[in-house]
């Protein structure tokens, strides 16, 4: 969906506990590497895979050779062969120009545990392709995401190699901009055995809201099984959020056209849907099964007009809902500790956003929450935990700022240097607009999660919570005492409907003017130019 693409394209993002982006090798060498990986992971023939990696490492492509050596060393580790140390030492000694490979080799020297067990915070994948719609695999080896910039495909990132592979079949709309819209992958989750991926799918067909399942190690043309399909005029979108430990159920979220959101369980065997809870339009940000599969944890807004969230647990048999974290602060679900003793959440109750753990046992909250980490970043969103307890986070960053400057309309040039506001910095400001009297600026900030209204004279900024699912393009319109509404009424908003698009407009009284926000709920790429992955800034 276009607004979601814009949010991702305009942010500098990072994930906790993954390695920096490495551009995939091209041509025959990459094909050989994929074949060797298939021998290793699909066929399970580690000895044969080692021989294939040796042949690749003997080639002239140093980047590819370093990747092959890392895979080879990992095969030796799985076999319990001490040759793994010698291979890692070779990478450090002979491939100093391949910094990412050297970093990983140093980290693995002398270790037999997977990369996900490394302790401490480290940024391991950064750049415009990182998104928050995927999940880390239980062993920390893979992360799913959507390629919003080239194809809208569901992708899987190999954390160890720094490569990624498409798990769906869309062609590149960058290479062929005139191609028809092919649909897009949405929220995805990896099964607890690390073999399957469930994901939401969105397209313009009559039944274009779907939950699909594919294999994580897909080779050749990816194939999928359609688990559920919903009518496009009944459901805005749906996504897969987590798998049950036994692999029999998928926790999913359904955003319906009437403005409600449902948390459901879909049976993997036959697609039977059990609706567990119906909420307001914002719905949960994250849903996670407990390690024993008996509970679902999720977060919900405190009210329908608030973006401040609280955390709840629901028994998977539907018998009981338990408030876990109810506090005036901003609290968001991060997951469960591997032993199920703690429900992990982020909170800004101490000023900065920290990682907290709420003891939970016997369907009861046990005592007060514990502060586990004092500062994990205000923009952190959980991508799940590995078996070893490593928490992977999506982090939105960047140094975009808002400035104003006088302009000479005759020459079209600035007549003085741009002026920064000295207080109230908000992350990722975009699409500013002036009030009619020129005394205030309104713009989106916080990666689209808040609306900012700033006084030009004093520099003070007022921050309002997000009121639309994907808000965009705030505009100041003349103040009026009555807001006309046409069509369906929902949360004091104005809806306009057409055959190809549903637009919702909310009006916010700023005191001097009314701010109008639009949110495109059913959309196509035709609304604007394709984003350039090399650009960090748009429209500001």
Backbone torsions as a table, in degrees:
resi	resn	phi	psi	omega
1	UNK	NA	138.9	-167.0
2	UNK	-60.4	-42.2	-177.2
3	UNK	-65.0	-35.9	178.1
4	UNK	-67.1	-38.5	176.3
5	UNK	-60.0	-42.3	-177.5
6	UNK	-63.6	-40.7	179.2
7	UNK	-59.6	-43.0	-178.1
8	UNK	-72.8	-40.2	-176.1
9	UNK	-66.3	-29.4	-175.4
10	UNK	-92.8	3.6	-177.8
11	UNK	-112.2	146.8	168.7
12	UNK	-96.0	115.9	-169.1
13	UNK	-121.3	160.7	178.8
14	UNK	-150.7	156.5	177.2
15	UNK	-117.8	142.2	176.7
16	UNK	-80.5	135.0	177.0
17	UNK	66.2	55.0	167.1
18	UNK	-151.2	165.8	-173.5
19	UNK	-97.4	162.5	-177.1
20	UNK	-60.3	158.8	-179.1
21	UNK	-61.3	133.7	172.8
22	UNK	-123.9	126.0	-179.1
23	UNK	-66.8	129.3	-179.1
24	UNK	-62.5	144.1	175.0
25	UNK	-69.1	156.8	-176.8
26	UNK	-114.6	164.2	170.6
27	UNK	80.2	-156.4	-173.6
28	UNK	-63.1	-34.7	179.4
29	UNK	-60.3	-41.0	178.9
30	UNK	-66.2	-38.8	176.8
31	UNK	-61.3	-43.0	178.9
32	UNK	-63.6	-38.5	179.5
33	UNK	-65.4	-43.3	178.7
34	UNK	-63.2	-37.2	178.7
35	UNK	-65.0	-41.3	178.4
36	UNK	-65.2	-39.3	178.3
37	UNK	-64.7	-35.7	176.4
38	UNK	-64.5	-41.8	177.6
39	UNK	-59.9	-40.1	-178.4
40	UNK	-72.1	-51.1	-168.8
41	UNK	-93.4	-32.8	-177.9
42	UNK	-91.1	-50.8	-179.5
43	UNK	-81.2	-22.9	179.1
44	UNK	73.1	17.1	-179.5
45	UNK	-94.6	88.8	-173.9
46	UNK	-67.8	-38.2	-179.6
47	UNK	-63.7	-44.8	179.1
48	UNK	-65.8	-37.7	178.4
49	UNK	-63.4	-38.6	178.8
50	UNK	-59.8	-42.7	179.2
51	UNK	-64.6	-37.9	177.5
52	UNK	-66.1	-42.1	179.1
53	UNK	-64.3	-34.4	178.4
54	UNK	-62.5	-42.3	179.5
55	UNK	-63.9	-40.2	179.3
56	UNK	-66.9	-41.4	-179.0
57	UNK	-65.0	-21.1	179.1
58	UNK	-82.0	-5.0	-178.9
59	UNK	-78.5	-179.9	-175.1
60	UNK	-88.8	-16.0	-179.4
61	UNK	-78.2	104.0	-173.0
62	UNK	-68.7	-37.4	178.8
63	UNK	-62.8	-43.9	179.4
64	UNK	-68.1	-38.6	179.4
65	UNK	-62.1	-42.2	179.8
66	UNK	-63.1	-40.3	176.9
67	UNK	-63.0	-43.3	-179.9
68	UNK	-62.6	-40.2	179.0
69	UNK	-64.2	-39.9	177.5
70	UNK	-62.5	-42.7	177.6
71	UNK	-65.2	-39.1	179.0
72	UNK	-62.0	-45.3	179.3
73	UNK	-61.0	-37.5	178.8
74	UNK	-65.2	-37.7	176.1
75	UNK	-61.3	-44.3	177.9
76	UNK	-60.7	-39.3	178.2
77	UNK	-60.5	-44.7	179.9
78	UNK	-62.1	-30.8	178.9
79	UNK	-83.4	-6.0	-177.3
80	UNK	74.0	22.7	-176.4
81	UNK	-93.4	128.3	-179.1
82	UNK	-67.6	-7.8	177.3
83	UNK	-60.5	-19.9	179.2
84	UNK	-57.2	-42.4	179.8
85	UNK	-61.3	-42.6	-179.0
86	UNK	-63.2	-37.4	-179.9
87	UNK	-69.0	-43.2	176.8
88	UNK	-60.8	-42.3	178.5
89	UNK	-63.3	-34.2	177.7
90	UNK	-65.5	-41.5	178.1
91	UNK	-59.6	-44.9	-179.0
92	UNK	-66.1	-38.3	-175.2
93	UNK	-77.8	-41.5	-170.1
94	UNK	-103.8	-11.6	-174.0
95	UNK	-127.6	47.6	-179.6
96	UNK	-61.0	-25.1	179.8
97	UNK	-76.9	-10.1	178.0
98	UNK	-102.3	79.7	-168.2
99	UNK	-61.6	-40.4	-178.7
100	UNK	-65.1	-42.0	179.2
101	UNK	-64.6	-40.2	179.3
102	UNK	-64.6	-42.3	179.1
103	UNK	-59.4	-44.7	-179.7
104	UNK	-68.0	-39.7	178.8
105	UNK	-62.0	-42.5	177.9
106	UNK	-62.2	-40.5	-179.3
107	UNK	-65.1	-32.1	-175.6
108	UNK	-91.7	-11.8	-178.5
109	UNK	-58.0	127.8	177.4
110	UNK	78.6	2.7	-177.8
111	UNK	-111.4	149.4	174.8
112	UNK	-114.6	-6.5	-179.1
113	UNK	-84.1	156.9	178.2
114	UNK	-67.5	165.9	-174.8
115	UNK	-59.2	-28.1	-175.3
116	UNK	-67.4	-12.5	-178.3
117	UNK	-86.4	-4.4	178.0
118	UNK	-58.7	130.8	-175.9
119	UNK	-90.6	152.9	177.3
120	UNK	94.8	158.0	-179.9
121	UNK	-75.8	136.4	172.0
122	UNK	-154.2	134.0	176.2
123	UNK	-76.8	122.3	-171.9
124	UNK	-122.5	-5.6	172.7
125	UNK	-155.3	117.9	-179.8
126	UNK	-129.3	159.3	177.0
127	UNK	128.0	177.1	-173.4
128	UNK	-70.4	-18.8	-177.1
129	UNK	-82.5	-16.0	177.6
130	UNK	-65.3	133.3	176.0
131	UNK	-139.0	179.3	-174.8
132	UNK	-109.3	14.8	-174.6
133	UNK	-96.6	3.1	-177.1
134	UNK	-114.8	-163.3	-176.5
135	UNK	-150.9	150.5	176.4
136	UNK	-83.0	147.6	177.3
137	UNK	-74.9	157.6	-177.2
138	UNK	-58.6	-27.7	178.8
139	UNK	-92.9	1.4	179.2
140	UNK	77.1	8.0	-175.0
141	UNK	-82.6	-32.9	-173.0
142	UNK	-127.6	153.9	171.7
143	UNK	-136.0	128.7	175.8
144	UNK	-86.9	151.5	177.0
145	UNK	-161.0	172.4	177.2
146	UNK	-109.8	133.2	178.4
147	UNK	-84.6	86.5	-177.7
148	UNK	-72.8	-15.2	-170.7
149	UNK	-93.5	-23.0	-174.6
150	UNK	-127.1	-32.2	-169.7
151	UNK	-147.7	-14.8	-172.6
152	UNK	65.4	15.4	179.1
153	UNK	-72.0	151.9	163.7
154	UNK	-72.8	129.8	-176.6
155	UNK	-123.3	158.6	171.1
156	UNK	-126.6	130.2	179.4
157	UNK	-96.0	126.2	172.0
158	UNK	-85.3	107.7	-174.3
159	UNK	-63.6	-38.0	-176.7
160	UNK	-70.7	-40.3	-175.9
161	UNK	-92.5	-20.1	-175.2
162	UNK	74.4	25.2	178.6
163	UNK	-113.7	164.7	174.7
164	UNK	-140.9	151.9	-174.8
165	UNK	-133.3	141.2	178.2
166	UNK	-77.2	137.1	176.1
167	UNK	-107.8	-0.6	173.3
168	UNK	-129.0	174.1	-163.4
169	UNK	-107.9	14.8	-179.7
170	UNK	-62.6	145.0	171.4
171	UNK	-87.8	165.8	-176.0
172	UNK	-74.5	124.6	174.9
173	UNK	-82.1	-8.9	173.3
174	UNK	-75.1	-43.9	178.6
175	UNK	-70.6	-28.0	-179.2
176	UNK	-136.8	78.4	-175.3
177	UNK	-60.6	-23.6	-178.2
178	UNK	-86.2	-1.0	-178.2
179	UNK	-65.1	149.4	178.9
180	UNK	-66.8	151.5	177.9
181	UNK	-60.5	129.7	-173.5
182	UNK	-106.8	-3.8	-175.7
183	UNK	101.2	176.2	-176.8
184	UNK	-152.3	145.7	175.1
185	UNK	-78.8	146.5	178.8
186	UNK	-123.0	-142.3	-172.7
187	UNK	-59.2	136.5	-177.6
188	UNK	-132.1	156.6	-179.1
189	UNK	-145.2	144.1	-178.5
190	UNK	-101.0	135.4	-179.5
191	UNK	-64.2	158.6	-175.0
192	UNK	-68.9	-19.6	174.8
193	UNK	-88.5	-0.2	176.2
194	UNK	73.4	15.9	-174.2
195	UNK	-107.3	-22.5	-174.1
196	UNK	-128.8	156.9	176.5
197	UNK	-128.6	129.0	170.7
198	UNK	-103.9	142.0	-177.4
199	UNK	-152.0	154.2	173.0
200	UNK	-83.4	149.6	178.0
201	UNK	-132.8	137.9	-176.5
202	UNK	-128.9	124.1	172.6
203	UNK	-147.9	-176.3	-173.3
204	UNK	-96.9	13.4	175.6
205	UNK	-78.8	169.0	-177.6
206	UNK	-61.3	-36.2	178.5
207	UNK	-107.4	41.0	-170.4
208	UNK	-85.8	24.9	171.8
209	UNK	-122.5	105.0	-167.7
210	UNK	-133.0	156.3	166.0
211	UNK	-112.6	124.9	-178.3
212	UNK	-122.8	160.3	177.3
213	UNK	-129.1	134.6	174.6
214	UNK	-137.3	173.6	178.7
215	UNK	-93.5	146.1	-177.8
216	UNK	-71.1	-30.0	-176.6
217	UNK	-100.2	34.7	-177.8
218	UNK	-58.0	131.5	178.5
219	UNK	-121.6	139.7	-177.4
220	UNK	79.1	-144.2	-179.7
221	UNK	-76.2	117.4	-177.4
222	UNK	-62.4	143.2	176.7
223	UNK	-123.6	154.9	-178.6
224	UNK	-140.0	163.2	172.2
225	UNK	-117.7	125.8	178.5
226	UNK	-79.0	119.7	-178.1
227	UNK	-91.6	-43.7	-178.4
228	UNK	-142.4	151.0	174.4
229	UNK	-141.3	138.3	179.9
230	UNK	-123.8	153.3	177.8
231	UNK	-69.2	137.4	-178.0
232	UNK	-64.5	-28.0	-180.0
233	UNK	-84.6	-1.7	178.8
234	UNK	-111.3	-28.5	-176.5
235	UNK	-128.7	129.8	178.8
236	UNK	-76.1	-45.0	175.4
237	UNK	-166.4	165.6	176.7
238	UNK	-145.8	157.1	-178.4
239	UNK	-150.6	154.1	175.7
240	UNK	-93.9	129.7	-173.7
241	UNK	-111.8	-32.1	179.9
242	UNK	-166.3	158.9	175.0
243	UNK	-105.9	146.3	172.1
244	UNK	-69.9	153.3	-178.3
245	UNK	-56.8	-32.0	-179.6
246	UNK	-87.0	0.8	177.5
247	UNK	73.7	13.0	-176.4
248	UNK	-95.3	-17.1	-175.6
249	UNK	-134.8	149.8	174.7
250	UNK	-120.5	124.1	173.8
251	UNK	-78.7	127.6	-174.7
252	UNK	-136.8	162.8	176.9
253	UNK	-125.2	134.9	-178.7
254	UNK	-122.0	119.1	175.5
255	UNK	-98.0	113.0	-173.9
256	UNK	-92.3	159.0	-175.8
257	UNK	-67.7	-20.2	179.5
258	UNK	-81.7	3.6	177.5
259	UNK	93.5	-1.4	175.9
260	UNK	-93.7	160.8	177.3
261	UNK	-128.5	138.8	-178.2
262	UNK	-119.9	140.1	169.7
263	UNK	-100.3	125.2	-175.3
264	UNK	-135.7	165.0	172.8
265	UNK	-117.4	124.8	178.5
266	UNK	-106.4	127.9	178.8
267	UNK	-73.7	125.3	-178.1
268	UNK	-65.2	-30.7	-175.8
269	UNK	-67.3	-45.4	-172.3
270	UNK	-137.6	3.8	177.4
271	UNK	80.8	8.8	176.3
272	UNK	-58.0	131.0	-176.7
273	UNK	-107.6	127.1	172.6
274	UNK	-111.8	112.6	176.9
275	UNK	-79.0	119.0	-175.6
276	UNK	-92.8	-33.2	-177.5
277	UNK	-160.0	142.2	175.1
278	UNK	-114.1	130.0	-175.7
279	UNK	-128.2	-172.1	178.1
280	UNK	-76.4	-170.7	-170.6
281	UNK	-66.6	-28.9	-175.9
282	UNK	-73.7	-40.5	177.6
283	UNK	66.7	-175.7	-178.7
284	UNK	-79.1	149.8	172.9
285	UNK	-86.5	-35.1	178.2
286	UNK	-142.7	147.6	175.2
287	UNK	-135.2	128.5	-179.5
288	UNK	-135.4	136.7	169.9
289	UNK	-71.1	146.6	169.6
290	UNK	-71.0	156.9	-178.2
291	UNK	-57.7	-26.7	178.3
292	UNK	-92.9	-0.7	176.9
293	UNK	76.9	5.5	-176.0
294	UNK	-85.2	-18.3	-173.8
295	UNK	-135.5	156.7	167.4
296	UNK	-114.6	130.6	171.9
297	UNK	-105.4	143.5	179.5
298	UNK	-157.2	162.7	175.3
299	UNK	-116.9	148.4	-179.8
300	UNK	-139.9	151.6	175.7
301	UNK	-61.5	147.0	179.2
302	UNK	-63.0	-37.7	174.9
303	UNK	-139.6	171.1	-178.4
304	UNK	-70.3	-18.5	-179.9
305	UNK	-107.3	9.6	-177.8
306	UNK	-115.6	146.3	173.3
307	UNK	-99.9	1.2	174.4
308	UNK	-75.9	128.9	-171.7
309	UNK	-111.0	158.1	174.5
310	UNK	-127.8	161.5	-173.0
311	UNK	-114.2	137.0	-177.8
312	UNK	-132.2	160.7	173.5
313	UNK	-127.5	135.4	178.9
314	UNK	-124.4	128.9	175.6
315	UNK	-63.4	135.6	-176.3
316	UNK	-67.9	-14.4	173.5
317	UNK	-87.2	2.8	176.2
318	UNK	77.7	9.3	-171.8
319	UNK	-79.4	-24.5	-172.3
320	UNK	-158.6	137.9	170.3
321	UNK	-110.7	133.8	-173.2
322	UNK	-123.3	116.7	172.3
323	UNK	-66.6	127.5	-176.5
324	UNK	-108.3	-47.1	179.5
325	UNK	-128.7	105.7	176.8
326	UNK	-124.3	107.5	-171.1
327	UNK	-155.1	149.1	179.4
328	UNK	-63.3	-16.4	-177.7
329	UNK	-74.0	174.2	174.9
330	UNK	-84.8	108.1	-176.2
331	UNK	-119.7	126.2	-178.6
332	UNK	-130.6	139.5	-177.1
333	UNK	-67.7	136.1	175.6
334	UNK	-111.6	-26.4	-179.4
335	UNK	141.7	-163.1	177.7
336	UNK	-116.6	147.2	169.5
337	UNK	-66.5	152.0	-175.5
338	UNK	-55.5	-29.1	179.6
339	UNK	-89.1	-1.6	178.4
340	UNK	76.6	5.4	-176.5
341	UNK	-81.4	-21.9	-178.1
342	UNK	-126.0	137.5	167.0
343	UNK	-97.4	120.3	-174.3
344	UNK	-92.6	137.4	178.3
345	UNK	-151.3	156.7	173.8
346	UNK	-96.8	150.2	-179.2
347	UNK	-155.5	144.0	176.7
348	UNK	-104.9	24.5	-175.1
349	UNK	-64.6	-19.5	178.2
350	UNK	-101.9	7.2	-178.4
351	UNK	112.2	-56.7	174.0
352	UNK	-97.7	161.3	-178.9
353	UNK	-83.7	114.0	-179.4
354	UNK	-113.0	169.2	175.1
355	UNK	-97.3	126.6	-176.6
356	UNK	-121.6	156.8	175.6
357	UNK	-129.1	124.6	178.1
358	UNK	-101.9	113.9	177.1
359	UNK	-58.5	136.5	-176.8
360	UNK	-144.9	129.5	178.6
361	UNK	-160.5	147.9	175.8
362	UNK	54.6	42.1	178.2
363	UNK	61.3	25.8	-179.1
364	UNK	-137.4	147.9	169.3
365	UNK	-73.4	132.0	-176.2
366	UNK	-111.3	97.8	176.3
367	UNK	75.4	-160.8	-176.0
368	UNK	-94.3	156.2	178.5
369	UNK	-68.2	153.7	-179.9
370	UNK	-110.0	136.5	175.1
371	UNK	-79.7	116.5	-177.7
372	UNK	-95.4	-39.4	176.9
373	UNK	-138.9	131.3	-173.2
374	UNK	-74.1	-25.3	-174.8
375	UNK	-152.4	107.8	178.8
376	UNK	-112.7	0.9	179.4
377	UNK	99.8	131.5	-175.1
378	UNK	-66.1	-25.7	-176.0
379	UNK	-93.5	9.8	-174.1
380	UNK	-70.6	132.7	174.8
381	UNK	-128.1	135.3	-175.2
382	UNK	-73.2	134.6	168.6
383	UNK	-104.5	11.5	177.7
384	UNK	103.1	173.6	178.6
385	UNK	-116.1	151.5	173.2
386	UNK	-86.4	173.6	178.3
387	UNK	-60.2	-32.2	-177.5
388	UNK	-81.5	-3.9	177.6
389	UNK	94.7	10.9	176.1
390	UNK	-77.4	125.3	179.6
391	UNK	-94.0	123.3	178.0
392	UNK	-99.6	131.7	-176.4
393	UNK	-125.2	141.0	165.4
394	UNK	-87.1	130.0	177.9
395	UNK	-126.2	128.2	177.8
396	UNK	-94.9	132.1	-178.8
397	UNK	-139.8	-167.8	178.9
398	UNK	131.3	163.5	-178.0
399	UNK	-118.1	22.6	176.8
400	UNK	-59.9	138.4	178.6
401	UNK	-139.8	167.2	-179.3
402	UNK	-107.5	130.3	179.6
403	UNK	-134.8	157.6	176.0
404	UNK	-128.0	153.0	179.8
405	UNK	-155.3	145.7	175.2
406	UNK	-73.3	148.4	-178.2
407	UNK	-128.7	140.7	174.4
408	UNK	-89.8	107.1	-174.5
409	UNK	-69.7	-18.1	178.1
410	UNK	-73.3	-44.9	-178.2
411	UNK	-94.5	-18.1	-177.3
412	UNK	75.1	20.3	-178.6
413	UNK	-119.3	155.7	176.0
414	UNK	-67.6	137.8	179.1
415	UNK	-97.2	-3.0	176.2
416	UNK	-157.7	159.3	179.5
417	UNK	-63.2	150.6	176.3
418	UNK	-59.0	145.4	-179.6
419	UNK	-112.7	130.5	176.9
420	UNK	-89.0	151.4	170.2
421	UNK	-84.0	133.2	-172.2
422	UNK	-86.5	-1.8	-177.2
423	UNK	-144.5	163.1	172.5
424	UNK	67.5	38.8	179.2
425	UNK	-61.4	132.3	174.3
426	UNK	-121.9	139.5	-173.9
427	UNK	-66.2	137.4	169.4
428	UNK	55.3	59.6	175.8
429	UNK	-72.3	137.9	-180.0
430	UNK	-143.9	163.7	173.2
431	UNK	45.3	61.5	178.7
432	UNK	-74.5	154.8	175.1
433	UNK	-146.1	147.8	-177.1
434	UNK	-89.8	148.6	168.2
435	UNK	-73.6	159.0	-177.4
436	UNK	-57.4	-31.6	-179.6
437	UNK	-88.0	0.0	178.3
438	UNK	72.1	12.8	-175.9
439	UNK	-99.5	-10.8	-178.0
440	UNK	-136.0	150.9	172.5
441	UNK	-118.1	137.9	173.9
442	UNK	-118.9	137.6	-179.7
443	UNK	-159.4	159.6	173.3
444	UNK	-80.8	147.4	177.7
445	UNK	-150.3	-174.9	178.9
446	UNK	58.1	33.4	-178.5
447	UNK	66.1	28.1	-179.1
448	UNK	92.9	-1.4	-176.8
449	UNK	-88.0	-6.7	178.5
450	UNK	-149.1	161.7	175.5
451	UNK	-112.1	130.8	-178.3
452	UNK	-111.2	137.7	174.8
453	UNK	-125.0	113.3	-172.1
454	UNK	-115.8	135.0	174.7
455	UNK	-79.1	126.1	179.6
456	UNK	-69.8	-34.1	-176.4
457	UNK	-72.1	-47.9	-175.2
458	UNK	-98.7	-20.0	-176.5
459	UNK	82.8	-6.6	-179.4
460	UNK	-68.0	145.1	-176.3
461	UNK	-123.5	139.3	175.3
462	UNK	-110.8	129.4	-175.6
463	UNK	-107.8	124.5	179.1
464	UNK	-110.9	147.3	-179.1
465	UNK	-70.5	159.8	176.8
466	UNK	-65.4	133.3	-177.5
467	UNK	-115.7	-7.0	179.4
468	UNK	-128.6	156.9	-178.3
469	UNK	-62.7	-50.2	176.4
470	UNK	-130.1	77.8	-177.1
471	UNK	-68.0	149.1	178.2
472	UNK	-156.4	155.3	170.7
473	UNK	51.0	63.9	175.5
474	UNK	-65.2	134.9	-179.7
475	UNK	-130.1	140.2	176.8
476	UNK	-90.3	126.8	178.4
477	UNK	-121.4	168.6	-177.9
478	UNK	-60.3	140.4	-179.5
479	UNK	-68.3	140.1	179.3
480	UNK	-144.8	152.8	-175.9
481	UNK	-82.4	-25.4	-178.7
482	UNK	-125.4	132.7	175.7
483	UNK	-99.6	117.5	178.5
484	UNK	-68.0	142.3	178.1
485	UNK	-126.8	135.6	176.9
486	UNK	-126.5	146.1	179.2
487	UNK	77.3	-151.3	-176.2
488	UNK	-68.8	136.3	176.4
489	UNK	-94.2	134.6	-178.6
490	UNK	-154.9	118.6	174.3
491	UNK	52.4	39.3	177.6
492	UNK	67.5	24.7	-176.0
493	UNK	-110.2	163.6	176.0
494	UNK	-105.2	129.3	178.1
495	UNK	-112.9	135.1	169.4
496	UNK	-123.5	132.4	-173.7
497	UNK	-117.3	143.1	172.7
498	UNK	-140.8	176.4	-175.6
499	UNK	-64.8	-30.2	-172.8
500	UNK	-114.0	-7.3	-175.0
501	UNK	-152.6	144.1	172.7
502	UNK	-118.9	117.9	-179.1
503	UNK	-112.4	134.3	176.8
504	UNK	-114.0	137.2	178.8
505	UNK	-124.3	126.5	174.4
506	UNK	-107.3	148.2	179.6
507	UNK	-119.1	130.3	-177.6
508	UNK	-119.2	123.3	179.0
509	UNK	-80.9	115.6	-178.5
510	UNK	-91.7	-3.3	-176.6
511	UNK	104.4	-35.2	179.0
512	UNK	-119.0	-24.0	-178.5
513	UNK	-152.0	170.7	177.5
514	UNK	-108.5	131.7	179.4
515	UNK	-97.4	127.8	179.5
516	UNK	-105.8	126.8	178.0
517	UNK	-113.3	139.6	175.3
518	UNK	-114.6	144.9	176.3
519	UNK	-136.2	116.7	-179.7
520	UNK	-83.0	118.6	-173.9
521	UNK	-96.7	-30.2	174.2
522	UNK	-127.8	114.7	-166.2
523	UNK	-143.0	161.6	175.5
524	UNK	-127.7	166.1	-178.5
525	UNK	-66.8	-13.2	-173.6
526	UNK	-66.4	-8.9	-176.6
527	UNK	-68.2	-21.8	-177.5
528	UNK	-166.2	176.2	179.9
529	UNK	-67.7	153.8	177.4
530	UNK	-64.9	138.0	179.4
531	UNK	-69.8	144.0	177.1
532	UNK	-93.7	115.6	-177.3
533	UNK	-58.2	-21.6	-177.6
534	UNK	-80.1	-12.7	-178.4
535	UNK	-95.6	137.0	177.7
536	UNK	-96.5	-18.8	-171.1
537	UNK	-125.8	138.8	174.3
538	UNK	-143.5	133.8	167.6
539	UNK	71.7	15.1	179.7
540	UNK	-130.3	NA	NA
